[in-house]
Amino acid sequence: MSEADSLLALRGRIDALDQQIQTLISERARCAQEVGVLKQAAGATGNFYRPEREAQVLRRVIETNPGPLSNEEMARLFREIMSACLALEEPLRIAFLGPEGTFTQAAALKHFGKSIRSIPLRAIDEVFREVEAGSADYGVVPVENSTEGVVNHTLDMFLQSPLQICGEVQIRINHHLITCAPDLKAIYRIYSHRQSLAQCREWLDLNLPQVEQIEVSSNGEAARRVRDEAGVAAIAGQCAADIYQLPTLVRNIEDEPNNTTRFLIVGTQPIAPSGDDKTALLVASFNRPGALFNLLEPLARHKVSMNRIESRPSRRGMWDYVFFIDLDGHAQDPPVASALAELCEQARLFRILGSYPKGVL
């Protein structure tokens, strides 16, 4: 068989597979519609998104992935299929810290897929209020960065908000030099958020030492300015470049290649166990010797792993603090439930902020 005949046969096979894929996706969408009908008949209201179910599907996809596509790429494809199927009823309304083109929007799209209605907001507290009011189904907010530490504003919102944590997503922070300029010599000004400028300091000092640096409110705003001005550049992510349809001159200019930000998904409903979960707590101890030890001792005794603890001012009095704690496991898991029951007895303030599936890739 000639090379031309081999290519023709392979293309025919691809066409046949494409038809099968399209048929199966359509069948899956119809099944999703039937699930919605059954839930409505049973009296369910609101959106039918179930984070624990989606996490289980994505984990199974990763575990059974035969290649050659990577686990991350295979999970992305299935997430988009689930997003499109869910949107057949009504797209999820997702509020996020905007404007468009920020890493928070990229996190929202990674977690929920692109078949959503995005609601960019100016501040973290606005995201919480939008979800509390029912104007958004879920909100996406940053909570910690691997190099910059925790986002205190997000933690502080849980002191006053009734919202629960429904999920998490991590984004590798890759900064790109986005510009319409043909080369570095044609750039006289750079726009970016102050954190992005700091995270690219070494590259900027080496490659653009004389170029003026202007801090703006977000990398999305930086990209918007590049669209409207000549001879300028932005430091931003791929999401911003795509939204504003701008070329990328240099990719991955961040000084720390493993820079990662974790984002929280906040909503109004508790999440059922998925089989691989986290639980977040807000607690305060009594002001007496050994109080913090007594607070945490039940976790060790019941072999519950604590993977993060942060203290924040309680805003109820001078030098009064609360603790944010992340645990492995769901609050309904027997060891976790037993530990939390004892911890609650030792605490002056105790609140479960949410049990939710661990982020998938």
C-alpha positions, -999 to 999 in steps of 0.1 A, spaced: 0 0 0 14 34 -10 19 63 15 -11 81 -1 -33 50 3 -22 46 39 -30 82 47 -64 79 30 -72 48 50 -62 65 83 -83 95 75 -113 73 68 -108 56 101 -106 90 119 -138 101 102 -156 69 114 -143 74 149 -154 110 149 -189 98 140 -189 73 168 -176 100 193 -204 124 182 -230 97 186 -218 87 221 -216 123 233 -252 129 221 -263 98 239 -246 110 271 -263 144 268 -297 127 265 -289 106 296 -280 138 315 -313 153 304 -332 123 318 -313 126 351 -326 162 353 -361 151 345 -360 125 373 -346 149 398 -373 175 390 -400 148 393 -386 140 428 -390 176 438 -354 188 434 -349 224 427 -320 247 417 -289 236 397 -281 199 394 -244 203 395 -228 177 420 -191 183 427 -186 149 443 -201 131 413 -179 151 388 -148 144 409 -156 107 408 -160 107 371 -128 126 365 -108 103 388 -121 73 370 -112 88 336 -76 94 349 -73 59 364 -84 42 332 -66 66 307 -48 44 282 -29 73 266 -14 87 244 -32 118 257 -20 130 291 -42 126 322 -46 164 324 -58 166 287 -81 137 291 -97 152 322 -101 185 304 -120 169 276 -144 151 299 -149 182 320 -160 201 289 -184 173 280 -199 173 314 -201 211 314 -219 211 280 -243 184 292 -252 202 324 -258 235 305 -285 219 284 -309 227 313 -294 261 322 -257 272 323 -242 275 358 -237 312 369 -202 315 382 -190 346 400 -152 352 401 -127 379 410 -124 398 378 -121 414 354 -120 390 325 -86 375 318 -75 370 354 -61 337 367 -93 334 388 -113 332 356 -89 306 343 -95 286 375 -133 290 370 -131 277 335 -108 248 345 -131 237 372 -165 242 356 -157 241 319 -166 267 293 -203 261 292 -210 285 320 -222 321 324 -193 340 338 -198 369 363 -166 390 368 -167 411 399 -143 437 413 -136 423 448 -136 391 468 -164 403 491 -186 410 460 -181 374 449 -194 361 483 -223 385 483 -233 375 447 -235 338 458 -252 346 491 -279 366 472 -286 337 448 -274 358 418 -246 332 412 -247 295 418 -210 294 428 -181 317 434 -144 313 427 -118 331 449 -80 327 454 -70 314 488 -32 308 487 -2 310 465 28 288 468 52 318 469 31 346 482 12 327 509 -25 330 519 -50 355 506 -61 370 539 -92 387 525 -107 353 514 -101 338 549 -116 368 566 -148 366 545 -156 332 562 -158 350 595 -190 367 584 -203 347 554 -225 316 557 -212 302 525 -195 268 524 -165 256 505 -176 232 477 -144 225 459 -109 236 451 -88 240 419 -51 247 415 -36 267 386 0 267 376 8 304 373 26 309 340 33 345 331 37 355 295 49 388 279 18 398 258 23 425 233 16 436 197 52 449 195 74 429 171 103 425 195 116 435 230 133 467 217 99 481 206 85 480 241 87 511 263 62 503 290 49 472 308 15 468 326 8 442 352 -5 434 387 22 441 413 24 404 423 31 394 387 58 421 384 74 408 415 72 372 403 90 381 371 115 405 386 147 385 376 135 381 340 125 418 337 159 430 352 178 408 327 157 415 295 139 448 300 159 467 326 151 502 313 114 497 305 88 515 327 67 492 349 31 503 357 11 485 383 -26 480 375 -55 463 393 -53 430 375 -35 412 346 -68 413 327 -67 451 329 -31 450 318 -40 430 287 -69 454 279 -44 483 279 -21 465 255 -50 461 231 -56 499 232 -21 512 232 10 509 210 45 500 222 33 485 255 33 450 269 14 431 297 25 403 320 -5 380 321 -17 345 316 -29 327 285 -65 333 294 -60 371 291 -42 367 258 -71 346 244 -99 369 256 -83 400 242 -69 382 211 -33 394 217 -1 377 206 24 364 231 60 375 225 77 355 253 62 326 272 68 316 308 89 345 321 81 338 358 111 334 381 97 304 400 86 277 376 65 259 402 44 289 412 9 277 419 -23 293 432 -51 274 449 -87 287 445 -118 278 464 -153 272 451 -179 287 474 -215 279 474 -246 274 496 -251 236 498 -231 209 516 -213 184 495 -216 146 499 -185 124 502 -166 117 470 -141 92 484 -111 116 485 -120 148 503 -109 176 524 -126 194 553 -120 230 563 -127 243 598 -129 276 615 -121 273 653 -111 294 682 -97 281 715 -101 293 751 -73 315 764 -58 290 788 -25 269 789 -25 240 765 -57 252 748 -44 247 712 -29 214 720 -62 202 735 -79 215 704 -58 195 680 -51 164 701 -83 145 689 -71 148 653 -38 129 661 -56 103 683 -81 95 655 -53 95 629 -68 125 610 -42 143 590 -41 181 593 -24 196 563 -28 234 570 -34 257 599 -36 295 597 -44 321 624 -62 353 617 -75 381 640 -111 374 651 -122 410 648 -140 405 681 -113 419 704 -77 430 705 -52 400 703 -81 376 698 -75 350 671 -92 322 652 -77 293 633 -84 280 598 -76 243 596 -76 219 566 -80 182 572 -78 151 550 -112 134 548 -149 142 548 -167 153 579 -190 123 575 -161 98 575 -162 80 609 -126 89 621 -131 126 611 -166 128 626 -153 114 659 -124 138 660 -145 168 652 -170 159 679 -143 160 705 -126 191 690 -160 209 692 -161 203 729 -127 219 734 -134 249 711 -148 283 720 -158 287 684 -163 258 660 -176 258 624 -172 234 595 -166 256 565 -171 227 542 -162 192 531 -153 190 495 -135 168 468 -98 173 465 -88 190 433 -84 168 403 -52 178 385 
